[in-house]
Amino acid sequence: MKTLHLLAIILLTSIVSFAANDKVPSKATTTIKGVVIDKITGEALAGVRIEINQSENIVYTDLDGNFEIKNIKSDTYNIKTKLISYKPSNTKVKCKENINNIEIKIGNL
C-alpha cells in the first residue's frame, strides 16, 4: 500500500512538473533597425540614446548612427531619442514585422 501511495505521489509530481514547463506560445518577436541623423546637416549621430516605451530596452547608436532593437513583440512603440545638445525626439512606430529603415532626424537645441 505504501508503495502504491509513493508511486501515485511521484506520478502526480511528474505531471505537475511537465505542466509547469509547458509554456503558452508567445507572440513572435521582431527587430527595429534604423539610423539617427542631424536634421540640418544630414550627418549620422553616434551615441544617441534610444529608448522604447519608457522601458529598460535601451540601446545607443553606433559610430555610423545605426541602432537595432531586438526581441520586441509586434506592437506600437514610442521611440525616444536623447543626445547632449540636441532636442529629445519622439517617434511613433507600428511594428508588425522587422523594420529595417527608420530614419530619425533630430535638431540642435
Secondary structure as the mmCIF struct_conf table of DSSP 4:
data_model
#
loop_
_struct_conf.conf_type_id
_struct_conf.id
_struct_conf.beg_label_comp_id
_struct_conf.beg_label_asym_id
_struct_conf.beg_label_seq_id
_struct_conf.end_label_comp_id
_struct_conf.end_label_asym_id
_struct_conf.end_label_seq_id
HELX_RH_AL_P HELX_RH_AL_P1 LYS A 2 ASN A 21
HELX_LH_PP_P HELX_LH_PP_P1 LYS A 23 ALA A 28
STRN STRN1 THR A 29 ASP A 38
TURN_TY1_P TURN_TY1_P1 LYS A 39 THR A 41
STRN STRN2 ALA A 44 ALA A 44
BEND BEND1 ALA A 46 GLY A 47
STRN STRN3 ARG A 49 ILE A 52
TURN_TY1_P TURN_TY1_P2 ASN A 53 GLN A 54
BEND BEND2 SER A 55 GLU A 56
STRN STRN4 ILE A 58 TYR A 60
TURN_TY1_P TURN_TY1_P3 LEU A 63 ASP A 64
BEND BEND3 GLY A 65 GLY A 65
STRN STRN5 ASN A 66 LYS A 73
BEND BEND4 SER A 74 SER A 74
STRN STRN6 ASP A 75 LYS A 82
TURN_TY1_P TURN_TY1_P4 ILE A 84 SER A 85
STRN STRN7 TYR A 86 TYR A 86
STRN STRN8 SER A 89 CYS A 95
BEND BEND5 LYS A 96 GLU A 97
STRN STRN9 ILE A 99 ILE A 106
STRN STRN10 ASN A 108 ASN A 108
#
